[in-house]
Amino acid sequence: MSHLPPFSGDDPTCPKCGNVGASSTFSERNPRNGLWGDRLVRVCLRCGYSWDESTVDQDQEDGQGVGA
């Protein structure tokens, strides 16, 4: 079970500035916060804030996320 928020789709809303739109990068580990495991690193296209989300395959296993 993933402890990350579910994948928020192609046009996510930034939790800091409210802008719609973010880039996505797959990461197997995230050294900036000590978390390990597959994740998507989202970066707001306006303010640059970044946050982590679970991958689509993790969402399907957990029964959450886009299309669940």
ABEGO torsion letter per residue (X at the ends): XBABBBBAEABBBBAAAGBBEBBBBBBABBAAAGBBEBBBBBBBAAAGBBBBBBBAAAAAAAGBEBGX
